[in-house]
Amino acid sequence: MTLSSPRRTPLADQVIAQLRAQITSGEWPVGSRIPTEAALVEQLGVARNTVREAVRALAHNGLLDIRQGSGTYVLATSELAGVMHRRFSDAEPSQVAELRSLLEASAAALAAGRRTERDLVLLETALARREEAWFGGDPEVFVQADAAFHQAVVAAAHNDVLAALYADLGEVTRDQLRQDVGPVLSPERYVGHDRILDAIQRQDGEEASREASSVIRNCAPAD
């Protein structure tokens, strides 16, 4: 017997495209809860079954996580990011840390040689937000702020392939950081990132690479 995949309605495909755009644009960030089914029905002007079909399709593709009794949350910003998260969700934290070290050290070295004045402004802003988030005491806010700083370093490398790969691994690396940070932000465990920025500012690629790798080693898992 030949199996065939179920066909989606054209309207459902349109809703999927609209919801995906909300995710990929950052309007619905990773970790956020999307509007309720009833709210989406009202906003989009379509039937409940169409919304449900679209949400289930995006959940199947790894972009959304449907949690019974809680709502639906953004899991990843692209289908590939969703695949990455599912594939490596149970990976050894030490191996994820090694991968981060390889990618981020290389990115920092490239950034030192290629950064623009605009890159430096974005890095300074991201670093300030990271420090503010740490002393704010909310672990999840800090995880997102730390990830944003490292993403800014990767962006300053001006390598689109590296940036896309790092973005697709984003939730994997954030999960690893959540384990490192733990449920409480202890002052004695703070690891500053100012030396990474300083090396990039001075265009010292070797130092930037060393510092980027060092901060990952120093972020030991919480007890």
C-alpha positions in Angstrom: 0.0 0.0 0.0 1.3 3.4 -0.9 1.3 5.9 1.9 0.6 9.6 1.2 1.1 12.5 3.5 -2.0 14.5 4.5 -2.6 17.6 2.4 -3.0 20.9 4.1 -5.5 23.4 3.0 -4.2 26.5 1.2 -5.6 28.7 4.0 -3.7 26.7 6.6 -0.5 27.2 4.6 -1.1 31.0 4.7 -1.6 30.9 8.4 1.6 28.8 8.9 3.5 31.4 6.9 2.1 34.2 9.0 2.9 32.5 12.3 6.4 31.6 11.0 7.0 35.2 10.2 6.1 36.2 13.7 8.7 33.8 15.0 11.5 34.4 12.5 11.2 38.2 12.8 11.6 38.0 16.6 8.1 39.3 17.3 7.6 36.1 19.2 11.0 35.4 20.8 12.2 31.9 21.7 10.8 30.9 25.0 7.7 33.2 24.8 4.2 32.0 24.8 2.2 32.7 21.6 -1.3 34.1 21.7 -4.1 31.7 22.6 -5.9 29.8 20.0 -9.0 32.0 20.5 -6.9 35.1 20.1 -5.3 33.9 16.9 -8.7 33.0 15.5 -9.8 36.6 16.2 -6.6 38.2 14.9 -6.4 36.1 11.7 -10.1 35.9 10.9 -10.0 32.1 10.2 -11.6 29.1 11.7 -10.4 27.5 14.9 -9.5 24.2 13.0 -7.3 26.2 10.6 -5.4 27.8 13.5 -5.0 24.4 15.2 -3.8 22.8 12.0 -1.2 25.5 11.5 0.1 25.4 15.1 0.4 21.6 15.0 2.4 21.8 11.7 4.8 24.3 13.3 5.1 22.1 16.4 5.8 19.1 14.2 8.6 21.2 12.5 10.1 22.0 15.8 9.3 25.7 16.0 6.6 25.5 18.6 6.1 23.5 21.8 2.5 22.7 22.7 2.2 22.3 26.5 -1.1 21.0 27.7 -2.6 23.2 30.3 0.0 25.9 29.8 -0.1 27.1 26.3 2.1 27.0 23.2 5.7 28.3 23.3 8.3 29.3 20.7 11.0 26.6 20.7 13.2 27.7 17.8 13.4 30.4 15.1 13.6 28.0 12.1 12.9 24.4 11.2 16.6 23.6 11.2 17.0 25.2 14.7 14.1 22.9 15.8 15.8 19.9 14.4 19.1 20.9 16.1 17.3 21.3 19.5 15.6 17.9 19.2 18.8 16.2 18.0 21.0 17.5 20.7 18.6 18.1 23.6 20.2 15.1 25.5 23.8 15.8 24.5 26.5 15.8 27.1 26.9 19.4 28.4 30.7 19.1 28.2 30.5 18.3 24.5 28.1 21.2 23.8 30.6 23.4 25.7 33.4 22.2 23.5 31.4 23.0 20.4 30.6 26.5 21.8 34.3 27.0 22.5 35.3 26.1 18.9 32.6 28.2 17.3 32.9 31.2 19.6 36.7 31.3 19.7 36.8 31.3 15.9 34.1 33.9 15.7 35.9 36.2 18.2 39.1 36.0 16.2 37.4 36.9 13.0 35.5 39.7 14.7 38.7 41.2 15.9 39.9 41.6 12.3 36.5 42.6 10.7 34.6 44.5 13.3 33.2 47.9 12.4 32.4 50.9 14.6 28.8 49.9 14.5 29.7 46.3 15.7 31.5 47.8 18.6 28.5 49.9 19.7 26.3 46.8 19.5 28.8 44.7 21.5 29.1 47.4 24.1 25.3 47.6 24.4 25.0 43.8 24.6 27.7 43.5 27.2 26.0 46.2 29.4 22.7 44.4 29.2 24.4 41.1 30.1 25.9 42.6 33.2 22.6 44.3 34.1 20.8 41.0 33.7 23.2 39.2 36.0 22.8 41.7 38.8 19.0 41.7 38.2 19.0 38.2 39.6 16.7 36.5 37.0 18.5 33.4 35.5 16.4 33.2 32.3 16.8 37.0 31.6 20.5 36.5 32.1 20.6 33.5 29.8 19.0 35.4 27.0 21.3 38.5 27.6 24.4 36.3 27.6 23.3 34.6 24.4 22.7 38.0 22.8 26.2 39.1 23.6 27.7 36.0 22.0 25.5 36.3 19.0 26.7 39.9 18.6 30.3 38.6 18.6 29.4 36.1 15.9 27.7 38.8 13.9 30.8 40.9 14.1 32.7 38.1 12.4 30.7 39.0 9.2 30.5 35.3 8.1 26.9 34.6 7.1 27.3 30.9 7.2 28.8 30.9 10.7 26.1 33.3 11.9 23.3 31.1 10.5 24.8 27.9 12.0 25.3 29.6 15.4 21.7 30.9 15.3 20.4 27.4 14.5 22.3 26.0 17.5 21.0 28.8 19.7 18.5 26.9 21.9 21.1 24.1 22.3 23.7 26.5 23.6 21.1 28.3 25.8 20.1 25.0 27.4 23.7 24.3 28.2 24.1 27.8 29.7 20.9 27.2 31.8 22.6 24.1 33.3 25.8 26.1 34.0 24.0 29.0 35.6 21.5 27.0 37.7 18.4 28.4 39.5 20.3 31.1 41.4 22.7 33.7 40.2 25.5 33.6 42.8 27.8 36.7 42.8 30.9 34.6 43.3 30.2 32.7 40.1 30.0 35.7 37.8 32.2 35.4 34.7 32.9 38.8 33.1 33.1 39.1 29.3 34.7 42.5 29.1 38.1 41.1 28.0 36.5 39.6 24.9 35.2 43.0 23.9 38.5 44.6 24.8 40.5 42.2 22.5 38.0 42.8 19.7 38.3 46.5 20.1 42.1 46.3 19.9 41.8 43.9 16.9 43.9 41.3 18.7 42.5 38.1 17.2 44.6 35.6 19.2 43.6 37.3 22.5 39.9 37.5 21.5 39.9 33.8 20.7 41.6 32.9 23.9 39.2 35.0 26.0 36.2 33.6 24.2 37.3 30.1 24.9 38.3 30.9 28.5 34.9 32.2 29.6 33.2 28.9 28.5 35.7 26.9 30.5 35.2 29.1 33.6 31.4 28.8 33.5 31.4 25.6 35.5 28.0 23.9 36.1 26.2 24.9 39.3 26.3 22.5 42.2 
